Each structure stands twice: as structure tokens, then as C-alpha cells.
Amino acid sequence: MNRHSDSKYTIDMTHGPLFGKIVRFVLPLIAAYLLQLLFNAADLIVIGRFANHEAMAAVGATTGLNVLMLNVFFGLSVGVNVLTARCKGARNRKDISRTVHTSTAVALYGGIIMGAVGILISRPMLQLMATPPEILPKASLYMWIYCAGVPFVVLYNFGSAVLRALGDTRRPLIFMVIAGILNVLLNLFFVLVFHWDVAGVATATLIANALSAALVLGALTRARDASRLFWNRLKLHGPIFLEMLRIGLPAGIQSSFFSVSNLIIQSSINSFGAAAIAGNTAALSLESMVHVCTHAFYFTTISFVGQNHGAKKYKRIARCILLCMAISTLMGVLAGWTVRLFGEPLLKIYTPNAEVIRWGMIRVNIMMLIYFLCNIMDVISGALRGLGHSIKPTVTTLLGVCVFRVTWVFWIFPLDPTLFNLLISYPVSWGLVIVVNGIILYWVCRGMFRAAAHPDGRLPGFGTLKSA
């Protein structure tokens, strides 16, 4: 690979002190996710300030459905991240190129299909979610416009996964800043000048997503190493695609079932009325800003573990996992408790409505106190996926989170139908998954160290250790 192009943006995760490299990698990633959420929050703030709370509730009612639609592709982007990182660690130029072209083809064609399907099913799905009739038309309109931009969202995420795996989190941050500023400006323009409310913020989001996709694809087409994208070489390389599915599809299925359980919980929240929906939406936006640490360290763990897995540096893998878990937990505690302390003033940024704020504070008080458990859960899951074990954390998470939460909604929640009783299912489910996946990770690492010196390079659960 061209060393100059590598050194300008990327981080060598297989050599040198780990702490500084992890911090250098994760800080731009956290900043990018935080900015993305702040720009998304601008949709709610503009709607909450310059339209009625029904319009804000309409945007909030679509959140779970949006995530559900995209989760399979987000899971596949995890496969892209793992494969690219592993090939980078093994210095396999050919398979890096094949991964880039396979992933771009999947993102382009799959995103178009998913966007079309989303337009067709969004209104029926919102009706199934018991969306209140007074906000259903606006919620449906938001979904139709958002779905038109789904291909751009998928392309950006797949392109960013390649850059992250190579150690580059700076350019995705720059791209997010540019697209996010455009999103805010267009929000204000469409809502204040054209009075489009829901349609305005949806259109602004679509245009901003298109710009971010164009920027990340432009970076890949201008690359001077094995990650360079040539549009005339887009192709599904069979072995790469199958390995991407093997690693990424379980993650996508897990995320989709997460979303199904969240949709069921959202349906229960919808039963409390528009003010509760709006308050929960604002609180969820604040919660998402705390979740950036979880999300960032999840992909940091995948990238560092994946590269060192490819380079067969097993002791370094263990240090990566422990450092990511320690830093992530500390940041989760600080961020969560800060939001809980300043909950009411922060919610007032979204809306001046006292009833909406009251509902929002119920969620803030429950979730922010022990949100760091979610950080620990995701670092363990990211470590397992970076090591090539994707099915194990998927099964345990489906049972410990999704099945558990659905069971809670149908069996525990009716005994005391309050928002507190509904939301307490989240931290309980995190604790269950931490215990089970933590035991699995311990045995995987134990087997890895035991077999590290084996002459044929075989490890339990891995097969032969070579690049994908």
C-alpha cells in the first residue's frame, strides 16, 4: 500500500502503544456520531419550536421504524468493517479491494430496493404500531421522503465502515460536519420560509444524506491504496460476499430484532398519548447522545480486534478489549450522569411544553443512571465479532434482550402499566446479556491463547487463521 496515503489519515492498530491509538481513533468517531445526532436533533428542535407538538410526535413515531428498516444493512456494514480490518492486518491488498467493490455494490443495489420497499410498507407499519390517528398522515409523509434517501444512508455507512477499518475516523467526521451544517440550514429554510414542518425536515435530511454519501464515495474513488473504488469494477465477489454475510447478517438480524422489541415498547408508549410520545422522543434524543460512546467503542473494538486478529497478535487483542471496556465504561458513567443532572434544562431545548418535559424526565431518570451497562454490553459484542464470532452474541442478545423485553411488555408491564415499569426492562436486559456474552468471550479468548502456538494455526471456533 502507499505508505503516504496510509499515514495521512489511518492508524496502525497492530504496532505501538494502544491507549493513545484507541483515543485517537475513537474521539473523531464519537464526535462524528455526536454531530450526527445533534444535527438529527435539529429536526426535532426546529419542529418543536416552530410547529406544534403533534408534528414533533409524528417525527418521533417514525424513529423505531427507520432503524428497523436499515438494521440489516447496518449489520452488513459490521461485516465490511471486520473483513477490511482483518485484511489490513494481514496486508492482503487484493481482498481489501474486493471487499470495497463488493460492499459498494451491496450498498447501492440493496439500498435502492430497501428504499422502495420502505415507501410501500411505511404507512401500514405505522398503523400496526398504533400511531395515533392525528399524527399518522404526517408520520407517513416523513417516512416516504426519508425512504427515498435510504440508498444514500446505506452507501455512507458502508463507505465509512471501510475507512474505519483502515484506521481513518477523521474524514467521516469532516463529512458529517459538512452534511450536518447543510441539514440544519435546510431545516430552518424549509420550515420557516416554506412552512413545510414535517416535510421540510425530511427533505433536509434526504439532501444532507445524499451529500454525505457523495463525500465518502469521493474519498474512496480518490484513494491511493488498495481501498480505491473503481465504479466499473463493482461486483459481488462470492467468497467476500459470503463472509460479509456470515459476520454481518447475524449482527443485522440482532439489530432488527432489537428494533422489533423497541417497536413493541414504542407501541406501548403510544398508548399514553401524543405528549408522552413527544417527551419520550426528546428524551430518546438525549439518550442517543450518551449512546455515541457505546456505538463508537463498539466499532473501535471491532476494528482494533479485527486488525490484530489478522496480524495474529493475540495478547494485543486482549489488551484492546480491556482498554476499550474501561474507557467506554468511564465515559458512559460521566455522560449518563451529566444528562440526568441537567435533564430538565436539556429537554426545554426541544420544547417549552411542561407536560412533554414531565414525560421526558421519566425516561431520563431511569435510563441515564446505569446506561454504562449498555457500553459494556456492546464492547463485549464488538470483541466477539472482531474475532469472527458473530452468531454467538446474536443468539444470546436475541434471547437476553429482545425475547426478554417482549416478554416484559406482555407479562410484567400489564401488572403496573406505567412508563417507569415499561422502561426498566432496558437496564435489566443489558445486565443479562453482559453476563452471558462475557462468559462466552472469556472462553473464546482462553481457547485462543491455548491454541496460539499450534503449528497449523487453528483455533477453536476460528478454523485456520488467515485473512478473509
C-alpha positions, 0 to 999 in steps of 0.5 A: 500500500502507499505508505503516504496515503496510509499515514495521512489519515489511518492508524496502525492498530497492530504496532505501538502503544494502544491507549493513545491509538484507541483515543485517537481513533475513537474521539473523531468517531464519537464526535462524528456520531455526536454531530450526527445526532445533534444535527438529527436533533435539529429536526426535532428542535426546529419542529418543536419550536416552530410547529406544534407538538403533534408534528414533533410526535409524528417525527418521533413515531417514525424513529423505531421504524427507520432503524428497523428498516436499515438494521440489516444493512447496518449489520452488513456494514459490521461485516465490511468493517471486520473483513477490511480490518482483518485484511489490513492486518494481514496486508492482503491488498487484493481482498481489501479491494474486493471487499470495497467493490463488493460492499459498494455494490451491496450498498447501492443495489440493496439500498435502492430496493430497501428504499422502495420497499420502505415507501410501500410498507411505511404507512401500514407499519405505522398503523400496526404500531398504533400511531395515533390517528392525528399524527399518522398522515404526517408520520407517513409523509416523513417516512416516504421522503426519508425512504427515498434517501435510504440508498444514500444512508446505506452507501455512507455507512458502508463507505465509512465502515471501510475507512474505519477499518483502515484506521481513518475516523477523521474524514467521516467526521469532516463529512458529517460536519459538512452534511450536518451544517447543510441539514440544519440550514435546510431545516430552518429554510424549509420550515420557516420560509416554506412552512413545510414542518414535517416535510421540510425536515425530511427533505433536509435530511434526504439532501444532507444524506445524499451529500454525505454519501457523495463525500465518502464515495469521493474519498474512496474513488480518490484513494491511493491504496488498495481501498480505491473504488473503481465504479466499473469494477463493482461486483459481488465477489462470492467468497467476500460476499459470503463472509460479509454475510456470515459476520454481518447478517447475524449482527443485522438480524440482532439489530432488527430484532432489537428494533422489533422489541423497541417497536413493541415498547414504542407501541406501548408508549403510544398508548399514553398519548401524543405528549408522552410520545413527544417527551419520550422522543426528546428524551430518546434524543438525549439518550442517543447522545450518551449512546455515541460512546457505546456505538463508537467503542463498539466499532473501535473494538471491532476494528482494533480486534479485527486488525490484530486478529489478522496480524495474529497478535493475540495478547494485543487483542486482549489488551484492546478489549480491556482498554476499550471496556474501561474507557467506554465504561468511564465515559458512559458513567460521566455522560449518563450522569451529566444528562440526568443532572441537567435533564430538565434544562436539556429537554426545554431545548426541544420544547417549552411544553411542561407536560412533554418535559414531565414525560421526558424526565421519566425516561431520563431518570431511569435510563441515564443512571446505569446506561454504562451497562449498555457500553459494556454490553456492546464492547463485549459484542464488538470483541466477539465479532472482531474475532469472527464470532458473530452468531454467538452474541446474536443468539444470546442478545436475541434471547437476553434482550429482545425475547426478554423485553417482549416478554416484559411488555406482555407479562410484567408491564400489564401488572403496573402499566406505567412508563417507569415499569415499561422502561426498566426492562432496558437496564435489566436486559443489558445486565443479562446479556453482559453476563452471558456474552462475557462468559462466552468471550472469556472462553473464546479468548482462553481457547485462543491463547491455548491454541496460539502456538499450534503449528497449523494455526487453528483455533477453536471456533476460528478454523485456520487463521488467515485473512478473509 
